[in-house]
């Protein structure tokens, strides 16, 4: 389940800031929403967030690609 945090949350397995969209288990998401700590992300918002995430990932992935013409993994035998 995707939720948008309304408050700061920090623990052994979770660190999130207000406004941040995170993916959690359905049980944890329901608890966060019921406690007023987060709101569930609806489908339209999910698509918008996924688009932004893809753009950010694309920028970071292209910066770590090997240079054109390099043989990369083909050299390993």
PQR file with spaces between the fields and no chain letter, atoms N, CA, C, O and H, PARSE charges and radii, in Angstrom:
ATOM       1  N    UNK     1       0.850   -1.171    0.000 -0.4000 1.5000
ATOM       2  CA   UNK     1       0.000    0.000    0.000 -0.0000 2.0000
ATOM       3  C    UNK     1       0.895    1.233    0.000  0.5500 1.7000
ATOM       4  O    UNK     1       1.917    1.282    0.685 -0.5500 1.4000
ATOM       5  N    UNK     2       0.490    2.222   -0.780 -0.4000 1.5000
ATOM       6  CA   UNK     2       1.223    3.488   -0.795 -0.0000 2.0000
ATOM       7  C    UNK     2       0.467    4.487    0.070  0.5500 1.7000
ATOM       8  O    UNK     2      -0.755    4.607   -0.010 -0.5500 1.4000
ATOM       9  H    UNK     2      -0.340    2.182   -1.337  0.4000 1.0000
ATOM      10  N    UNK     3       1.227    5.202    0.900 -0.4000 1.5000
ATOM      11  CA   UNK     3       0.647    6.239    1.748 -0.0000 2.0000
ATOM      12  C    UNK     3       1.500    7.492    1.677  0.5500 1.7000
ATOM      13  O    UNK     3       2.703    7.424    1.429 -0.5500 1.4000
ATOM      14  H    UNK     3       2.220    5.105    0.965  0.4000 1.0000
ATOM      15  N    UNK     4       0.871    8.631    1.896 -0.4000 1.5000
ATOM      16  CA   UNK     4       1.591    9.911    1.981 -0.0000 2.0000
ATOM      17  C    UNK     4       1.635   10.281    3.458  0.5500 1.7000
ATOM      18  O    UNK     4       0.602   10.393    4.118 -0.5500 1.4000
ATOM      19  H    UNK     4      -0.106    8.687    2.098  0.4000 1.0000
ATOM      20  N    UNK     5       2.830   10.464    3.952 -0.4000 1.5000
ATOM      21  CA   UNK     5       3.002   10.766    5.367 -0.0000 2.0000
ATOM      22  C    UNK     5       2.503   12.179    5.688  0.5500 1.7000
ATOM      23  O    UNK     5       2.732   13.123    4.932 -0.5500 1.4000
ATOM      24  H    UNK     5       3.669   10.373    3.415  0.4000 1.0000
ATOM      25  N    UNK     6       1.825   12.297    6.818 -0.4000 1.5000
ATOM      26  CA   UNK     6       1.353   13.593    7.310 -0.0000 2.0000
ATOM      27  C    UNK     6       2.239   14.090    8.443  0.5500 1.7000
ATOM      28  O    UNK     6       2.240   15.278    8.765 -0.5500 1.4000
ATOM      29  H    UNK     6       1.639   11.530    7.433  0.4000 1.0000
ATOM      30  N    UNK     7       2.990   13.180    9.042 -0.4000 1.5000
ATOM      31  CA   UNK     7       3.886   13.503   10.153 -0.0000 2.0000
ATOM      32  C    UNK     7       5.243   12.845    9.908  0.5500 1.7000
ATOM      33  O    UNK     7       5.408   12.068    8.968 -0.5500 1.4000
ATOM      34  H    UNK     7       2.990   12.214    8.781  0.4000 1.0000
ATOM      35  N    UNK     8       6.188   13.160   10.750 -0.4000 1.5000
ATOM      36  CA   UNK     8       7.488   12.488   10.720 -0.0000 2.0000
ATOM      37  C    UNK     8       7.309   11.115   11.358  0.5500 1.7000
ATOM      38  O    UNK     8       6.633   10.986   12.379 -0.5500 1.4000
ATOM      39  H    UNK     8       6.054   13.791   11.514  0.4000 1.0000
ATOM      40  N    UNK     9       7.905   10.107   10.769 -0.4000 1.5000
ATOM      41  CA   UNK     9       7.882    8.767   11.342 -0.0000 2.0000
ATOM      42  C    UNK     9       9.298    8.206   11.289  0.5500 1.7000
ATOM      43  O    UNK     9       9.978    8.302   10.268 -0.5500 1.4000
ATOM      44  H    UNK     9       8.454   10.212    9.940  0.4000 1.0000
ATOM      45  N    UNK    10       9.731    7.621   12.395 -0.4000 1.5000
ATOM      46  CA   UNK    10      11.062    7.016   12.433 -0.0000 2.0000
ATOM      47  C    UNK    10      11.042    5.808   13.352  0.5500 1.7000
ATOM      48  O    UNK    10      10.469    5.845   14.441 -0.5500 1.4000
ATOM      49  H    UNK    10       9.178    7.543   13.225  0.4000 1.0000
ATOM      50  N    UNK    11      11.663    4.760   12.905 -0.4000 1.5000
ATOM      51  CA   UNK    11      11.748    3.543   13.692 -0.0000 2.0000
ATOM      52  C    UNK    11      12.805    2.648   13.099  0.5500 1.7000
ATOM      53  O    UNK    11      13.525    3.055   12.187 -0.5500 1.4000
ATOM      54  H    UNK    11      12.128    4.730   12.021  0.4000 1.0000
ATOM      55  N    UNK    12      12.912    1.424   13.606 -0.4000 1.5000
ATOM      56  CA   UNK    12      13.948    0.514   13.119 -0.0000 2.0000
ATOM      57  C    UNK    12      13.836    0.188   11.635  0.5500 1.7000
ATOM      58  O    UNK    12      14.850   -0.081   10.990 -0.5500 1.4000
ATOM      59  H    UNK    12      12.327    1.093   14.347  0.4000 1.0000
ATOM      60  N    UNK    13      12.623    0.205   11.078 -0.4000 1.5000
ATOM      61  CA   UNK    13      12.439   -0.170    9.681 -0.0000 2.0000
ATOM      62  C    UNK    13      11.814    0.925    8.835  0.5500 1.7000
ATOM      63  O    UNK    13      11.506    0.692    7.666 -0.5500 1.4000
ATOM      64  H    UNK    13      11.800    0.423   11.602  0.4000 1.0000
ATOM      65  N    UNK    14      11.615    2.121    9.399 -0.4000 1.5000
ATOM      66  CA   UNK    14      10.911    3.167    8.667 -0.0000 2.0000
ATOM      67  C    UNK    14      11.425    4.543    9.070  0.5500 1.7000
ATOM      68  O    UNK    14      11.522    4.865   10.254 -0.5500 1.4000
ATOM      69  H    UNK    14      11.864    2.310   10.348  0.4000 1.0000
ATOM      70  N    UNK    15      11.751    5.345    8.066 -0.4000 1.5000
ATOM      71  CA   UNK    15      12.066    6.755    8.269 -0.0000 2.0000
ATOM      72  C    UNK    15      11.344    7.505    7.161  0.5500 1.7000
ATOM      73  O    UNK    15      11.602    7.270    5.981 -0.5500 1.4000
ATOM      74  H    UNK    15      11.672    5.083    7.104  0.4000 1.0000
ATOM      75  N    UNK    16      10.430    8.416    7.539 -0.4000 1.5000
ATOM      76  CA   UNK    16       9.652    9.136    6.531 -0.0000 2.0000
ATOM      77  C    UNK    16       9.339   10.540    7.029  0.5500 1.7000
ATOM      78  O    UNK    16       9.168   10.771    8.226 -0.5500 1.4000
ATOM      79  H    UNK    16      10.221    8.607    8.498  0.4000 1.0000
ATOM      80  N    UNK    17       9.270   11.470    6.084 -0.4000 1.5000
ATOM      81  CA   UNK    17       8.984   12.875    6.380 -0.0000 2.0000
ATOM      82  C    UNK    17       7.586   13.228    5.907  0.5500 1.7000
ATOM      83  O    UNK    17       7.034   12.537    5.051 -0.5500 1.4000
ATOM      84  H    UNK    17       9.409   11.282    5.112  0.4000 1.0000
ATOM      85  N    UNK    18       7.000   14.296    6.449 -0.4000 1.5000
ATOM      86  CA   UNK    18       5.685   14.729    5.978 -0.0000 2.0000
ATOM      87  C    UNK    18       5.712   15.006    4.468  0.5500 1.7000
ATOM      88  O    UNK    18       6.634   15.645    3.961 -0.5500 1.4000
ATOM      89  H    UNK    18       7.448   14.857    7.144  0.4000 1.0000
ATOM      90  N    UNK    19       4.689   14.516    3.761 -0.4000 1.5000
ATOM      91  CA   UNK    19       4.596   14.706    2.323 -0.0000 2.0000
ATOM      92  C    UNK    19       5.239   13.594    1.519  0.5500 1.7000
ATOM      93  O    UNK    19       4.975   13.463    0.324 -0.5500 1.4000
ATOM      94  H    UNK    19       3.940   13.997    4.172  0.4000 1.0000
ATOM      95  N    UNK    20       6.067   12.801    2.146 -0.4000 1.5000
ATOM      96  CA   UNK    20       6.750   11.711    1.450 -0.0000 2.0000
ATOM      97  C    UNK    20       5.780   10.571    1.181  0.5500 1.7000
ATOM      98  O    UNK    20       5.000   10.207    2.061 -0.5500 1.4000
ATOM      99  H    UNK    20       6.282   12.908    3.117  0.4000 1.0000
ATOM     100  N    UNK    21       5.816    9.999   -0.028 -0.4000 1.5000
ATOM     101  CA   UNK    21       4.997    8.842   -0.385 -0.0000 2.0000
ATOM     102  C    UNK    21       5.864    7.609   -0.213  0.5500 1.7000
ATOM     103  O    UNK    21       6.943    7.506   -0.798 -0.5500 1.4000
ATOM     104  H    UNK    21       6.450   10.295   -0.743  0.4000 1.0000
ATOM     105  N    UNK    22       5.380    6.670    0.600 -0.4000 1.5000
ATOM     106  CA   UNK    22       6.137    5.453    0.877 -0.0000 2.0000
ATOM     107  C    UNK    22       5.259    4.232    0.629  0.5500 1.7000
ATOM     108  O    UNK    22       4.031    4.326    0.643 -0.5500 1.4000
ATOM     109  H    UNK    22       4.504    6.754    1.075  0.4000 1.0000
ATOM     110  N    UNK    23       5.887    3.107    0.406 -0.4000 1.5000
ATOM     111  CA   UNK    23       5.174    1.843    0.254 -0.0000 2.0000
ATOM     112  C    UNK    23       5.376    1.036    1.529  0.5500 1.7000
ATOM     113  O    UNK    23       6.504    0.807    1.964 -0.5500 1.4000
ATOM     114  H    UNK    23       6.884    3.031    0.395  0.4000 1.0000
ATOM     115  N    UNK    24       4.264    0.611    2.117 -0.4000 1.5000
ATOM     116  CA   UNK    24       4.295   -0.180    3.344 -0.0000 2.0000
ATOM     117  C    UNK    24       3.340   -1.364    3.181  0.5500 1.7000
ATOM     118  O    UNK    24       2.578   -1.425    2.217 -0.5500 1.4000
ATOM     119  H    UNK    24       3.348    0.798    1.763  0.4000 1.0000
ATOM     120  N    UNK    25       3.387   -2.286    4.114 -0.4000 1.5000
ATOM     121  CA   UNK    25       2.440   -3.406    4.073 -0.0000 2.0000
ATOM     122  C    UNK    25       1.024   -2.861    4.258  0.5500 1.7000
ATOM     123  O    UNK    25       0.838   -1.769    4.795 -0.5500 1.4000
ATOM     124  H    UNK    25       4.006   -2.236    4.898  0.4000 1.0000
ATOM     125  N    UNK    26       0.039   -3.621    3.814 -0.4000 1.5000
ATOM     126  CA   UNK    26      -1.348   -3.183    3.977 -0.0000 2.0000
ATOM     127  C    UNK    26      -1.681   -2.957    5.453  0.5500 1.7000
ATOM     128  O    UNK    26      -2.350   -1.984    5.801 -0.5500 1.4000
ATOM     129  H    UNK    26       0.191   -4.508    3.377  0.4000 1.0000
ATOM     130  N    UNK    27      -1.216   -3.854    6.310 -0.4000 1.5000
ATOM     131  CA   UNK    27      -1.488   -3.730    7.747 -0.0000 2.0000
ATOM     132  C    UNK    27      -0.870   -2.451    8.320  0.5500 1.7000
ATOM     133  O    UNK    27      -1.534   -1.711    9.046 -0.5500 1.4000
ATOM     134  H    UNK    27      -0.673   -4.645    6.027  0.4000 1.0000
ATOM     135  N    UNK    28       0.391   -2.194    7.996 -0.4000 1.5000
ATOM     136  CA   UNK    28       1.057   -1.000    8.501 -0.0000 2.0000
ATOM     137  C    UNK    28       0.412    0.261    7.933  0.5500 1.7000
ATOM     138  O    UNK    28       0.252    1.257    8.638 -0.5500 1.4000
ATOM     139  H    UNK    28       0.931   -2.795    7.406  0.4000 1.0000
ATOM     140  N    UNK    29       0.041    0.209    6.649 -0.4000 1.5000
ATOM     141  CA   UNK    29      -0.623    1.352    6.026 -0.0000 2.0000
ATOM     142  C    UNK    29      -1.938    1.683    6.702  0.5500 1.7000
ATOM     143  O    UNK    29      -2.227    2.849    6.971 -0.5500 1.4000
ATOM     144  H    UNK    29       0.171   -0.601    6.076  0.4000 1.0000
ATOM     145  N    UNK    30      -2.736    0.664    6.976 -0.4000 1.5000
ATOM     146  CA   UNK    30      -4.024    0.871    7.661 -0.0000 2.0000
ATOM     147  C    UNK    30      -3.806    1.475    9.039  0.5500 1.7000
ATOM     148  O    UNK    30      -4.555    2.358    9.458 -0.5500 1.4000
ATOM     149  H    UNK    30      -2.502   -0.283    6.757  0.4000 1.0000
ATOM     150  N    UNK    31      -2.784    1.003    9.747 -0.4000 1.5000
ATOM     151  CA   UNK    31      -2.482    1.540   11.079 -0.0000 2.0000
ATOM     152  C    UNK    31      -2.055    3.009   10.999  0.5500 1.7000
ATOM     153  O    UNK    31      -2.492    3.823   11.812 -0.5500 1.4000
ATOM     154  H    UNK    31      -2.175    0.286    9.408  0.4000 1.0000
ATOM     155  N    UNK    32      -1.204    3.353   10.024 -0.4000 1.5000
ATOM     156  CA   UNK    32      -0.753    4.737    9.863 -0.0000 2.0000
ATOM     157  C    UNK    32      -1.912    5.667    9.531  0.5500 1.7000
ATOM     158  O    UNK    32      -1.995    6.774   10.063 -0.5500 1.4000
ATOM     159  H    UNK    32      -0.849    2.692    9.363  0.4000 1.0000
ATOM     160  N    UNK    33      -2.817    5.213    8.641 -0.4000 1.5000
ATOM     161  CA   UNK    33      -3.974    6.018    8.262 -0.0000 2.0000
ATOM     162  C    UNK    33      -4.929    6.161    9.443  0.5500 1.7000
ATOM     163  O    UNK    33      -5.400    7.262    9.728 -0.5500 1.4000
ATOM     164  H    UNK    33      -2.750    4.314    8.209  0.4000 1.0000
ATOM     165  N    UNK    34      -5.214    5.061   10.127 -0.4000 1.5000
ATOM     166  CA   UNK    34      -6.132    5.085   11.272 -0.0000 2.0000
ATOM     167  C    UNK    34      -5.613    5.988   12.390  0.5500 1.7000
ATOM     168  O    UNK    34      -6.398    6.623   13.094 -0.5500 1.4000
ATOM     169  H    UNK    34      -4.831    4.167    9.895  0.4000 1.0000
ATOM     170  N    UNK    35      -4.302    6.042   12.550 -0.4000 1.5000
ATOM     171  CA   UNK    35      -3.706    6.875   13.591 -0.0000 2.0000
ATOM     172  C    UNK    35      -3.557    8.337   13.199  0.5500 1.7000
ATOM     173  O    UNK    35      -3.164    9.163   14.023 -0.5500 1.4000
ATOM     174  H    UNK    35      -3.665    5.526   11.978  0.4000 1.0000
ATOM     175  N    UNK    36      -3.871    8.664   11.942 -0.4000 1.5000
ATOM     176  CA   UNK    36      -3.753   10.043   11.481 -0.0000 2.0000
ATOM     177  C    UNK    36      -2.333   10.438   11.106  0.5500 1.7000
ATOM     178  O    UNK    36      -2.028   11.624   10.975 -0.5500 1.4000
ATOM     179  H    UNK    36      -4.190    7.993   11.274  0.4000 1.0000
ATOM     180  N    UNK    37      -1.463    9.447   10.934 -0.4000 1.5000
ATOM     181  CA   UNK    37      -0.069    9.722   10.594 -0.0000 2.0000
ATOM     182  C    UNK    37       0.159    9.799    9.090  0.5500 1.7000
ATOM     183  O    UNK    37       1.161   10.349    8.634 -0.5500 1.4000
ATOM     184  H    UNK    37      -1.711    8.484   11.041  0.4000 1.0000
ATOM     185  N    UNK    38      -0.788    9.236    8.312 -0.4000 1.5000
ATOM     186  CA   UNK    38      -0.636    9.184    6.856 -0.0000 2.0000
ATOM     187  C    UNK    38      -2.003    9.151    6.202  0.5500 1.7000
ATOM     188  O    UNK    38      -3.020    8.925    6.857 -0.5500 1.4000
ATOM     189  H    UNK    38      -1.602    8.789    8.682  0.4000 1.0000
ATOM     190  N    UNK    39      -2.006    9.382    4.883 -0.4000 1.5000
ATOM     191  CA   UNK    39      -3.227    9.233    4.101 -0.0000 2.0000
ATOM     192  C    UNK    39      -2.941    8.280    2.963  0.5500 1.7000
ATOM     193  O    UNK    39      -1.840    8.260    2.415 -0.5500 1.4000
ATOM     194  H    UNK    39      -1.180    9.565    4.351  0.4000 1.0000
ATOM     195  N    UNK    40      -3.937    7.495    2.615 -0.4000 1.5000
ATOM     196  CA   UNK    40      -3.758    6.533    1.529 -0.0000 2.0000
ATOM     197  C    UNK    40      -3.629    7.270    0.202  0.5500 1.7000
ATOM     198  O    UNK    40      -4.340    8.245   -0.039 -0.5500 1.4000
ATOM     199  H    UNK    40      -4.832    7.511    3.061  0.4000 1.0000
ATOM     200  N    UNK    41      -2.728    6.808   -0.656 -0.4000 1.5000
ATOM     201  CA   UNK    41      -2.532    7.399   -1.977 -0.0000 2.0000
ATOM     202  C    UNK    41      -3.523    6.736   -2.923  0.5500 1.7000
ATOM     203  O    UNK    41      -3.540    5.512   -3.057 -0.5500 1.4000
ATOM     204  H    UNK    41      -2.151    6.016   -0.459  0.4000 1.0000
ATOM     205  N    UNK    42      -4.356    7.553   -3.582 -0.4000 1.5000
ATOM     206  CA   UNK    42      -5.328    7.017   -4.532 -0.0000 2.0000
ATOM     207  C    UNK    42      -4.674    6.830   -5.893  0.5500 1.7000
ATOM     208  O    UNK    42      -3.574    7.332   -6.119 -0.5500 1.4000
ATOM     209  H    UNK    42      -4.343    8.546   -3.472  0.4000 1.0000
ATOM     210  N    UNK    43      -5.330    6.117   -6.801 -0.4000 1.5000
ATOM     211  CA   UNK    43      -4.745    5.735   -8.084 -0.0000 2.0000
ATOM     212  C    UNK    43      -4.186    6.906   -8.885  0.5500 1.7000
ATOM     213  O    UNK    43      -3.077    6.797   -9.408 -0.5500 1.4000
ATOM     214  H    UNK    43      -6.224    5.709   -6.617  0.4000 1.0000
ATOM     215  N    UNK    44      -4.902    8.017   -9.002 -0.4000 1.5000
ATOM     216  CA   UNK    44      -4.409    9.160   -9.789 -0.0000 2.0000
ATOM     217  C    UNK    44      -3.121    9.697   -9.186  0.5500 1.7000
ATOM     218  O    UNK    44      -2.185   10.036   -9.910 -0.5500 1.4000
ATOM     219  H    UNK    44      -5.803    8.106   -8.577  0.4000 1.0000
ATOM     220  N    UNK    45      -3.074    9.775   -7.883 -0.4000 1.5000
ATOM     221  CA   UNK    45      -1.858   10.254   -7.223 -0.0000 2.0000
ATOM     222  C    UNK    45      -0.738    9.237   -7.373  0.5500 1.7000
ATOM     223  O    UNK    45       0.427    9.606   -7.515 -0.5500 1.4000
ATOM     224  H    UNK    45      -3.835    9.500   -7.295  0.4000 1.0000
ATOM     225  N    UNK    46      -1.086    7.969   -7.342 -0.4000 1.5000
ATOM     226  CA   UNK    46      -0.086    6.913   -7.483 -0.0000 2.0000
ATOM     227  C    UNK    46       0.601    7.017   -8.844  0.5500 1.7000
ATOM     228  O    UNK    46       1.821    6.886   -8.945 -0.5500 1.4000
ATOM     229  H    UNK    46      -2.033    7.668   -7.226  0.4000 1.0000
ATOM     230  N    UNK    47      -0.186    7.251   -9.873 -0.4000 1.5000
ATOM     231  CA   UNK    47       0.380    7.393  -11.212 -0.0000 2.0000
ATOM     232  C    UNK    47       1.302    8.602  -11.287  0.5500 1.7000
ATOM     233  O    UNK    47       2.367    8.532  -11.901 -0.5500 1.4000
ATOM     234  H    UNK    47      -1.177    7.358   -9.791  0.4000 1.0000
ATOM     235  N    UNK    48       0.904    9.708  -10.670 -0.4000 1.5000
ATOM     236  CA   UNK    48       1.722   10.913  -10.666 -0.0000 2.0000
ATOM     237  C    UNK    48       3.035   10.673   -9.932  0.5500 1.7000
ATOM     238  O    UNK    48       4.096   11.082  -10.402 -0.5500 1.4000
ATOM     239  H    UNK    48       0.039    9.765  -10.171  0.4000 1.0000
ATOM     240  N    UNK    49       2.965   10.015   -8.785 -0.4000 1.5000
ATOM     241  CA   UNK    49       4.159    9.717   -7.994 -0.0000 2.0000
ATOM     242  C    UNK    49       5.072    8.745   -8.741  0.5500 1.7000
ATOM     243  O    UNK    49       6.290    8.917   -8.748 -0.5500 1.4000
ATOM     244  H    UNK    49       2.103    9.683   -8.402  0.4000 1.0000
ATOM     245  N    UNK    50       4.487    7.732   -9.365 -0.4000 1.5000
ATOM     246  CA   UNK    50       5.283    6.761  -10.105 -0.0000 2.0000
ATOM     247  C    UNK    50       6.019    7.437  -11.252  0.5500 1.7000
ATOM     248  O    UNK    50       7.170    7.109  -11.541 -0.5500 1.4000
ATOM     249  H    UNK    50       3.496    7.593   -9.360  0.4000 1.0000
ATOM     250  N    UNK    51       5.351    8.382  -11.903 -0.4000 1.5000
ATOM     251  CA   UNK    51       5.982    9.111  -13.002 -0.0000 2.0000
ATOM     252  C    UNK    51       7.180    9.906  -12.495  0.5500 1.7000
ATOM     253  O    UNK    51       8.240    9.902  -13.119 -0.5500 1.4000
ATOM     254  H    UNK    51       4.416    8.649  -11.668  0.4000 1.0000
ATOM     255  N    UNK    52       7.012   10.582  -11.369 -0.4000 1.5000
ATOM     256  CA   UNK    52       8.112   11.359  -10.792 -0.0000 2.0000
ATOM     257  C    UNK    52       9.248   10.436  -10.355  0.5500 1.7000
ATOM     258  O    UNK    52      10.421   10.762  -10.535 -0.5500 1.4000
ATOM     259  H    UNK    52       6.151   10.585  -10.862  0.4000 1.0000
ATOM     260  N    UNK    53       8.896    9.280   -9.778 -0.4000 1.5000
ATOM     261  CA   UNK    53       9.907    8.316   -9.350 -0.0000 2.0000
ATOM     262  C    UNK    53      10.691    7.781  -10.549  0.5500 1.7000
ATOM     263  O    UNK    53      11.909    7.619  -10.476 -0.5500 1.4000
ATOM     264  H    UNK    53       7.943    9.015   -9.632  0.4000 1.0000
ATOM     265  N    UNK    54       9.982    7.506  -11.665 -0.4000 1.5000
ATOM     266  CA   UNK    54      10.662    7.009  -12.861 -0.0000 2.0000
ATOM     267  C    UNK    54      11.630    8.051  -13.411  0.5500 1.7000
ATOM     268  O    UNK    54      12.736    7.716  -13.837 -0.5500 1.4000
ATOM     269  H    UNK    54       8.992    7.639  -11.725  0.4000 1.0000
ATOM     270  N    UNK    55      11.207    9.319  -13.401 -0.4000 1.5000
ATOM     271  CA   UNK    55      12.098   10.372  -13.905 -0.0000 2.0000
ATOM     272  C    UNK    55      13.355   10.452  -13.041  0.5500 1.7000
ATOM     273  O    UNK    55      14.463   10.570  -13.566 -0.5500 1.4000
ATOM     274  H    UNK    55      10.309    9.591  -13.056  0.4000 1.0000
ATOM     275  N    UNK    56      13.190   10.388  -11.732 -0.4000 1.5000
ATOM     276  CA   UNK    56      14.336   10.473  -10.826 -0.0000 2.0000
ATOM     277  C    UNK    56      15.241    9.253  -11.005  0.5500 1.7000
ATOM     278  O    UNK    56      16.465    9.385  -11.020 -0.5500 1.4000
ATOM     279  H    UNK    56      12.290   10.292  -11.306  0.4000 1.0000
ATOM     280  N    UNK    57      14.645    8.068  -11.139 -0.4000 1.5000
ATOM     281  CA   UNK    57      15.429    6.846  -11.314 -0.0000 2.0000
ATOM     282  C    UNK    57      16.172    6.877  -12.639  0.5500 1.7000
ATOM     283  O    UNK    57      17.322    6.444  -12.720 -0.5500 1.4000
ATOM     284  H    UNK    57      13.651    7.960  -11.127  0.4000 1.0000
ATOM     285  N    UNK    58      15.532    7.380  -13.658 -0.4000 1.5000
ATOM     286  CA   UNK    58      16.156    7.451  -14.976 -0.0000 2.0000
ATOM     287  C    UNK    58      17.403    8.317  -14.933  0.5500 1.7000
ATOM     288  O    UNK    58      18.420    7.966  -15.532 -0.5500 1.4000
ATOM     289  H    UNK    58      14.598    7.732  -13.592  0.4000 1.0000
ATOM     290  N    UNK    59      17.341    9.425  -14.245 -0.4000 1.5000
ATOM     291  CA   UNK    59      18.504   10.306  -14.139 -0.0000 2.0000
ATOM     292  C    UNK    59      19.647    9.617  -13.413  0.5500 1.7000
ATOM     293  O    UNK    59      20.798    9.718  -13.836 -0.5500 1.4000
ATOM     294  H    UNK    59      16.515    9.710  -13.759  0.4000 1.0000
ATOM     295  N    UNK    60      19.343    8.911  -12.315 -0.4000 1.5000
ATOM     296  CA   UNK    60      20.414    8.266  -11.545 -0.0000 2.0000
ATOM     297  C    UNK    60      20.956    7.043  -12.268  0.5500 1.7000
ATOM     298  O    UNK    60      22.148    6.752  -12.171 -0.5500 1.4000
ATOM     299  H    UNK    60      18.407    8.828  -11.971  0.4000 1.0000
ATOM     300  N    UNK    61      20.098    6.315  -12.997 -0.4000 1.5000
ATOM     301  CA   UNK    61      20.559    5.129  -13.719 -0.0000 2.0000
ATOM     302  C    UNK    61      21.477    5.498  -14.870  0.5500 1.7000
ATOM     303  O    UNK    61      22.485    4.828  -15.095 -0.5500 1.4000
ATOM     304  H    UNK    61      19.129    6.552  -13.076  0.4000 1.0000
ATOM     305  N    UNK    62      21.145    6.549  -15.600 -0.4000 1.5000
ATOM     306  CA   UNK    62      21.969    6.913  -16.751 -0.0000 2.0000
ATOM     307  C    UNK    62      23.323    7.444  -16.323  0.5500 1.7000
ATOM     308  O    UNK    62      24.286    7.355  -17.085 -0.5500 1.4000
ATOM     309  H    UNK    62      20.326    7.093  -15.417  0.4000 1.0000
ATOM     310  N    UNK    63      23.419    7.987  -15.134 -0.4000 1.5000
ATOM     311  CA   UNK    63      24.706    8.510  -14.688 -0.0000 2.0000
ATOM     312  C    UNK    63      25.667    7.388  -14.314  0.5500 1.7000
ATOM     313  O    UNK    63      26.872    7.626  -14.232 -0.5500 1.4000
ATOM     314  H    UNK    63      22.637    8.059  -14.515  0.4000 1.0000
ATOM     315  N    UNK    64      25.166    6.158  -14.081 -0.4000 1.5000
ATOM     316  CA   UNK    64      26.042    5.057  -13.698 -0.0000 2.0000
ATOM     317  C    UNK    64      26.257    4.050  -14.821  0.5500 1.7000
ATOM     318  O    UNK    64      26.881    3.013  -14.598 -0.5500 1.4000
ATOM     319  H    UNK    64      24.187    5.965  -14.147  0.4000 1.0000
ATOM     320  N    UNK    65      25.752    4.330  -16.031 -0.4000 1.5000
ATOM     321  CA   UNK    65      25.951    3.427  -17.154 -0.0000 2.0000
ATOM     322  C    UNK    65      27.389    3.511  -17.661  0.5500 1.7000
ATOM     323  O    UNK    65      28.017    4.568  -17.598 -0.5500 1.4000
ATOM     324  H    UNK    65      25.245    5.173  -16.213  0.4000 1.0000
ATOM     325  N    UNK    66      27.911    2.371  -18.171 -0.4000 1.5000
ATOM     326  CA   UNK    66      29.273    2.414  -18.725 -0.0000 2.0000
ATOM     327  C    UNK    66      29.288    3.286  -19.978  0.5500 1.7000
ATOM     328  O    UNK    66      28.266    3.454  -20.644 -0.5500 1.4000
ATOM     329  H    UNK    66      27.400    1.512  -18.223  0.4000 1.0000
ATOM     330  N    UNK    67      30.427    3.823  -20.279 -0.4000 1.5000
ATOM     331  CA   UNK    67      30.576    4.691  -21.456 -0.0000 2.0000
ATOM     332  C    UNK    67      30.333    3.887  -22.718  0.5500 1.7000
ATOM     333  O    UNK    67      30.586    2.683  -22.752 -0.5500 1.4000
ATOM     334  H    UNK    67      31.256    3.687  -19.738  0.4000 1.0000
ATOM     335  N    UNK    68      29.843    4.552  -23.756 -0.4000 1.5000
ATOM     336  CA   UNK    68      29.616    3.874  -25.028 -0.0000 2.0000
ATOM     337  C    UNK    68      30.920    3.265  -25.516  0.5500 1.7000
ATOM     338  O    UNK    68      31.990    3.862  -25.397 -0.5500 1.4000
ATOM     339  H    UNK    68      29.638    5.531  -23.729  0.4000 1.0000
ATOM     340  N    UNK    69      30.808    2.069  -26.066 -0.4000 1.5000
ATOM     341  CA   UNK    69      31.985    1.404  -26.597 -0.0000 2.0000
ATOM     342  C    UNK    69      32.705    0.526  -25.577  0.5500 1.7000
ATOM     343  O    UNK    69      33.560   -0.273  -25.959 -0.5500 1.4000
ATOM     344  H    UNK    69      29.939    1.583  -26.162  0.4000 1.0000
ATOM     345  N    UNK    70      32.377    0.656  -24.270 -0.4000 1.5000
ATOM     346  CA   UNK    70      33.024   -0.211  -23.291 -0.0000 2.0000
ATOM     347  C    UNK    70      32.392   -1.594  -23.359  0.5500 1.7000
ATOM     348  O    UNK    70      31.210   -1.726  -23.674 -0.5500 1.4000
ATOM     349  H    UNK    70      31.682    1.305  -23.959  0.4000 1.0000
ATOM     350  N    UNK    71      33.168   -2.610  -23.068 -0.4000 1.5000
ATOM     351  CA   UNK    71      32.683   -3.982  -23.224 -0.0000 2.0000
ATOM     352  C    UNK    71      31.900   -4.445  -22.013  0.5500 1.7000
ATOM     353  O    UNK    71      31.108   -5.380  -22.134 -0.5500 1.4000
ATOM     354  H    UNK    71      34.129   -2.502  -22.812  0.4000 1.0000
ATOM     355  N    UNK    72      32.079   -3.842  -20.860 -0.4000 1.5000
ATOM     356  CA   UNK    72      31.290   -4.163  -19.660 -0.0000 2.0000
ATOM     357  C    UNK    72      31.376   -5.625  -19.282  0.5500 1.7000
ATOM     358  O    UNK    72      32.469   -6.185  -19.193 -0.5500 1.4000
ATOM     359  H    UNK    72      32.722   -3.083  -20.762  0.4000 1.0000
ATOM     360  N    UNK    73      30.207   -6.262  -19.055 -0.4000 1.5000
ATOM     361  CA   UNK    73      30.138   -7.633  -18.572 -0.0000 2.0000
ATOM     362  C    UNK    73      30.583   -8.658  -19.603  0.5500 1.7000
ATOM     363  O    UNK    73      30.850   -9.803  -19.238 -0.5500 1.4000
ATOM     364  H    UNK    73      29.319   -5.807  -19.128  0.4000 1.0000
ATOM     365  N    UNK    74      30.673   -8.295  -20.869 -0.4000 1.5000
ATOM     366  CA   UNK    74      31.073   -9.257  -21.906 -0.0000 2.0000
ATOM     367  C    UNK    74      32.522   -9.696  -21.728  0.5500 1.7000
ATOM     368  O    UNK    74      32.908  -10.746  -22.242 -0.5500 1.4000
ATOM     369  H    UNK    74      30.457   -7.365  -21.166  0.4000 1.0000
ATOM     370  N    UNK    75      33.335   -8.914  -21.010 -0.4000 1.5000
ATOM     371  CA   UNK    75      34.729   -9.273  -20.803 -0.0000 2.0000
ATOM     372  C    UNK    75      34.886  -10.431  -19.849  0.5500 1.7000
ATOM     373  O    UNK    75      35.850  -11.191  -19.953 -0.5500 1.4000
ATOM     374  H    UNK    75      33.021   -8.061  -20.593  0.4000 1.0000
ATOM     375  N    UNK    76      33.951  -10.586  -18.910 -0.4000 1.5000
ATOM     376  CA   UNK    76      34.059  -11.635  -17.881 -0.0000 2.0000
ATOM     377  C    UNK    76      33.807  -12.999  -18.508  0.5500 1.7000
ATOM     378  O    UNK    76      32.740  -13.242  -19.072 -0.5500 1.4000
ATOM     379  H    UNK    76      33.168   -9.969  -18.826  0.4000 1.0000
ATOM     380  N    UNK    77      34.800  -13.896  -18.405 -0.4000 1.5000
ATOM     381  CA   UNK    77      34.649  -15.261  -18.941 -0.0000 2.0000
ATOM     382  C    UNK    77      35.136  -16.261  -17.949  0.5500 1.7000
ATOM     383  O    UNK    77      35.092  -17.463  -18.212 -0.5500 1.4000
ATOM     384  H    UNK    77      35.667  -13.699  -17.947  0.4000 1.0000
